[in-house]
Amino acid sequence: MTKTQTRLAAIVATGLLTGAIFVLPAKADTDPKAVVETYADIALAGYEDALTTAQALDKAVDALIAAPSGDTLAAAREAWKAARVPYQQTEVYRFGNAIVDDWEGRVNAWPLDEGLIDYVDGAYGTESDENSLFTANVIANREIEIDGKKVDASKITPEFLSGTLQEAGDIEANVATGYHAIEFLLWGQDLNGAKAGAGNRPHTDFDKANCTGGNCDRRAEYLAAASDLLVTDLQEMVGNWKDGGAARKALTEGDTGTAISTILTGMGSLSYGELAGERMKLGLLLHDPEEEHDCFSDNTHISHLYDAVGIRNVYSGSYKRVDGSVVEGPSVSDLVKETDAGVDAELSGKLDATVAKMEAISARAEKGEAYDQQIGEGNADGNAAVQAAIDALVDQTRSIERAVASLKLEAIDFEGSDSLDAPDKVFQ
């Protein structure tokens, strides 16, 4: 997704920062290296949980394909939703960790032009000036054309999805892999606009004997390949955070100040440009039900909530795993508390406040007002609930800046968004 940079803190390029100044009080009790280890341990636990729940999703997908029914489809959908909870808590590891950012598009890219994958409603349209594969419908077509060349699509495999179809033609909207491709296949398009209801794909779309939608064998083949690939991709990231893994080594064997800056870069960039801006403010400005992260399943309230929880996790140095156990240790909060207890109390309080605002959005959704309805035009109360969460995210970002300053780290350019920084451009 295209993003702009914003000067929230000032003068340093995004990414892994270099030459960070890092000064703690002479009698500091917290070892910064231990803080980095905690951060890496939480990453490993989070990705392990994401992998475990993706494996459960993969089994549910296999069961759906083997015996399509309303029950097996519902079970696969619930497994998908369960898999989102731990994964979203890992998104705070983006932006500062290049290994994560370079990989993330394979598993969580959005939005996607779903006509690339399968049949779509007529209102979707038939062509796009920006994407020649807008309605390629690889499930229905054993040969497609990419950049003017004929491509064999007769076998839908994980390798075909990742090596040929993902971002085909260098177009970001050609999302062929990851959670959202699977989501589309499980739910289908959400054709309800700002009215109640998610996607409603029938289980017979996977039933070869009683097929609806056509090409049920290839649809099942695509879903199985995408689900298998998600597991493989998550296994790779788990490996990156194990002892000796590339992501862990990059942090723990490098400059400690740089590593602490990496943690804060992820916190600030996810808070501001990505979540407050691209995922929330843009949709609210446009009142567009398509501008929501989990747009087929109406699960966006959960994804946003656990993004906010993930930010709080890495600051507090504590993560509750899906089995109920807790991974915790020395934290950035401990470091900040030793340099400026007031800033720590302020930021900790704001992180809690943001989670509470996200929980309010989630509570509305659980009562029947989905996120796409909350951002709908004319829904004053829903709009206000979403705006309150956006404001809380922006506010906590200001306190993240103060935490950076209290640690005497070089200032950080957090990820920005036109939706927050230049909203007039959104309508151009």
Secondary structure, 3 states (H helix, E strand, C coil): CCCCECCCCCCCCCCCCCCCCCCCCCCCCCCHHHHHHHHHHHHHHHHHHHHHHHHHHHHHHHHHHHCCCHHHHHHHHHHHHHHHHHHHCCHHHCCCCHHHHHHHHHHHCCCCCHHHCCCCCHHHCCCCCCCCCCCCCCCCCCEEEECCEEEECCCCCHHHHHHHHCCHHHCCCCCCCCHHHHHHHHHCCCCCCCCCCCCCCCHHHHCCCCCCCCCHHHHHHHHHHHHHHHHHHHHHHHHHHCCCCHHHHHHHCCCHHHHHHHHHHHHHHHHHHHHHHHHHHHHHHHCCCCCCCCCCCCCHHHHHHHHHHHHHHHHHCEEECCCCCEEECCCHHHHHHHHCHHHHHHHHHHHHHHHHHHHHHHHHHHCCCCHHHHCCCCCHHHHHHHHHHHHHHHHHHHHHHHHHHHCCCCCCCCECCHHHHCHHHHCC
